[in-house]
Amino acid sequence: MIKAGIVGGTGYTAGELIRILLFHPKVEIDFIKSTTKAGQLVSETHQDLTGTTALSFTDKLNPEVDVLFLCLGHGNSKKFLEENYFSDYTKIIDLSNDFRLKNNSHFIGKDFVYGFPELQKEVVKKANHIANPGCFATAIQLALLPLAADKKLQNDVHINAITGSTGAGGSLSATSHFSWRNNNISWYKPFTHQHLGEIGESIVSLQQNEANLIFIPQRGNFTRGIFVTAYTKFESSLEDAYELFESFYANAPFTHISKKEIHLKQVVNTNHCHIHLHKHNNLLLVTSAIDNLIKGASGQAIQNMNLMFGLDEKAGLQLKGNYF
Ligand SMILES: NC(=O)c1ccc[n+]([C@@H]2O[C@H](COP(=O)([O-])OP(=O)(O)OC[C@H]3O[C@@H](n4cnc5c(N)ncnc54)[C@H](OP(=O)(O)O)[C@@H]3O)[C@@H](O)[C@H]2O)c1
């Protein structure tokens, strides 16, 4: 069995990792570190796990684990790795944005690979350290990468994406408070969201030139999921666009192209991304939907782990959606 360690155990993404890994056929959880709740039962925090696991949070690390998941806020993964030693064979998967950009990918002797299987599965398979993509970045790249691979992102790309409240993690802020979020919608960081950096690097790697991405992120009145609409000029036919997407994702078991219009509940609580295409005059509208905590975070981290350990990419990730 693969021995896994999790750091940042009380957070939302760690909770999802624990839920999935407890049922993964090839993994056993070795430790779940928490700075705030060491000694307490995991099920006291992640209360849906009552009756499922007797594990407790710990403040002790096992430097010999096979894989380490870092579920810490931005900046804290670097600090954690500077302060804690792990064996050379421990594979590390970081869920923050500390190592995602090429400029940040080399750190204290470790090379981090951008862990986006739909972009570079073969590179992920050989990696020892993974920078797991951001949640908006995942949903948006899945909508745009087939076009970049065909050098089709040469005009303005307009992107709207709306996220559930879990996207902001477990700590409370004015805009994640129930009174703000309920019956409400708002935008934030228009044109400047930090995920534009990683999206831009992937696009350049495929089409060799930058795309002009005009991105308005929005906060939605729901807990889970990201729904993206993106459009740009596209002179070929809708059939050509479908062919492009279907061929780009031929080897992607979690990304599905749908001729029917899609909606968010199709993907909530799954590692799937659903994509729909629509043509209006010379514009192509691409709609994509993911679960921010699974395909946008912990599920993708496990997908990367499966690839790094030579397992079936889908192992442990056949999850039941929450359709109603
Ligand atoms: N939420 C999402 O949809 C999502 C999607 C993709 C990527 N991410 C990224 O994944 C990472 C974790 O996100 P999350 O949503 O799980 O956040 P979260 O719910 O806020 O959890 C983060 C955890 O980190 C630990 N922590 C907090 N402050 C710390 C500090 N100063 N030093 C060390 N540890 C600290 C805490 O765990 P303990 O008290 O147990 O130690 C906390 O529960 C973030 O970098 C986030 O951007 C999140």
Ligand as a Chemical Component Dictionary entry (heavy atoms), coordinates in Angstrom:
data_LIG
# 
_chem_comp.id                   LIG 
_chem_comp.type                 NON-POLYMER 
_chem_comp.pdbx_formal_charge   0 
_chem_comp.three_letter_code    LIG 
# 
loop_
_chem_comp_atom.comp_id 
_chem_comp_atom.atom_id 
_chem_comp_atom.alt_atom_id 
_chem_comp_atom.type_symbol 
_chem_comp_atom.charge 
_chem_comp_atom.model_Cartn_x 
_chem_comp_atom.model_Cartn_y 
_chem_comp_atom.model_Cartn_z 
_chem_comp_atom.pdbx_ordinal 
LIG N1  N1  N 0  -10.956 25.431 -1.602 1  
LIG C1  C1  C 0  -10.778 25.147 -2.903 2  
LIG O1  O1  O 0  -11.739 24.980 -3.684 3  
LIG C2  C2  C 0  -9.373  25.039 -3.454 4  
LIG C3  C3  C 0  -9.211  24.632 -4.788 5  
LIG C4  C4  C 0  -7.916  24.531 -5.319 6  
LIG C5  C5  C 0  -6.823  24.850 -4.536 7  
LIG N2  N2  N 1  -7.015  25.266 -3.252 8  
LIG C6  C6  C 0  -5.827  25.597 -2.469 9  
LIG O2  O2  O 0  -5.608  24.546 -1.525 10 
LIG C7  C7  C 0  -5.023  25.082 -0.344 11 
LIG C8  C8  C 0  -5.902  24.698 0.854  12 
LIG O3  O3  O 0  -7.197  25.261 0.637  13 
LIG P1  P1  P 0  -8.431  24.964 1.586  14 
LIG O4  O4  O 0  -9.625  25.415 0.863  15 
LIG O5  O5  O -1 -8.354  23.585 2.102  16 
LIG O6  O6  O 0  -8.103  26.000 2.784  17 
LIG P2  P2  P 0  -8.602  25.981 4.294  18 
LIG O7  O7  O 0  -9.924  25.324 4.390  19 
LIG O8  O8  O 0  -8.461  27.386 4.764  20 
LIG O9  O9  O 0  -7.517  25.058 5.032  21 
LIG C9  C9  C 0  -6.157  25.362 5.131  22 
LIG C10 C10 C 0  -5.585  24.665 6.347  23 
LIG O10 O10 O 0  -4.223  25.053 6.498  24 
LIG C11 C11 C 0  -3.871  25.100 7.884  25 
LIG N3  N3  N 0  -3.327  26.447 8.155  26 
LIG C12 C12 C 0  -3.999  27.612 8.205  27 
LIG N4  N4  N 0  -3.139  28.630 8.435  28 
LIG C13 C13 C 0  -1.925  28.098 8.511  29 
LIG C14 C14 C 0  -0.626  28.624 8.728  30 
LIG N5  N5  N 0  -0.416  29.917 8.894  31 
LIG N6  N6  N 0  0.432   27.778 8.740  32 
LIG C15 C15 C 0  0.248   26.455 8.554  33 
LIG N7  N7  N 0  -0.974  25.905 8.347  34 
LIG C16 C16 C 0  -2.033  26.713 8.335  35 
LIG C17 C17 C 0  -5.124  24.836 8.686  36 
LIG O11 O11 O 0  -5.104  23.449 9.032  37 
LIG P3  P3  P 0  -4.663  22.925 10.482 38 
LIG O12 O12 O 0  -5.193  23.900 11.464 39 
LIG O13 O13 O 0  -5.332  21.602 10.555 40 
LIG O14 O14 O 0  -3.175  22.830 10.464 41 
LIG C18 C18 C 0  -6.230  25.088 7.673  42 
LIG O15 O15 O 0  -7.374  24.334 7.961  43 
LIG C19 C19 C 0  -4.948  26.603 -0.548 44 
LIG O16 O16 O 0  -3.662  26.951 -0.974 45 
LIG C20 C20 C 0  -5.976  26.841 -1.636 46 
LIG O17 O17 O 0  -5.743  27.992 -2.400 47 
LIG C21 C21 C 0  -8.258  25.343 -2.691 48 
# 
loop_
_chem_comp_bond.comp_id 
_chem_comp_bond.atom_id_1 
_chem_comp_bond.atom_id_2 
_chem_comp_bond.value_order 
_chem_comp_bond.pdbx_ordinal 
LIG N1  C1  SING 1  
LIG C1  O1  DOUB 2  
LIG C1  C2  SING 3  
LIG C2  C3  SING 4  
LIG C2  C21 DOUB 5  
LIG C3  C4  DOUB 6  
LIG C4  C5  SING 7  
LIG C5  N2  DOUB 8  
LIG N2  C6  SING 9  
LIG N2  C21 SING 10 
LIG C6  O2  SING 11 
LIG C6  C20 SING 12 
LIG O2  C7  SING 13 
LIG C7  C8  SING 14 
LIG C7  C19 SING 15 
LIG C8  O3  SING 16 
LIG O3  P1  SING 17 
LIG P1  O4  DOUB 18 
LIG P1  O5  SING 19 
LIG P1  O6  SING 20 
LIG O6  P2  SING 21 
LIG P2  O7  DOUB 22 
LIG P2  O8  SING 23 
LIG P2  O9  SING 24 
LIG O9  C9  SING 25 
LIG C9  C10 SING 26 
LIG C10 O10 SING 27 
LIG C10 C18 SING 28 
LIG O10 C11 SING 29 
LIG C11 N3  SING 30 
LIG C11 C17 SING 31 
LIG N3  C12 SING 32 
LIG N3  C16 SING 33 
LIG C12 N4  DOUB 34 
LIG N4  C13 SING 35 
LIG C13 C14 SING 36 
LIG C13 C16 DOUB 37 
LIG C14 N5  SING 38 
LIG C14 N6  DOUB 39 
LIG N6  C15 SING 40 
LIG C15 N7  DOUB 41 
LIG N7  C16 SING 42 
LIG C17 O11 SING 43 
LIG C17 C18 SING 44 
LIG O11 P3  SING 45 
LIG P3  O12 DOUB 46 
LIG P3  O13 SING 47 
LIG P3  O14 SING 48 
LIG C18 O15 SING 49 
LIG C19 O16 SING 50 
LIG C19 C20 SING 51 
LIG C20 O17 SING 52 
# 
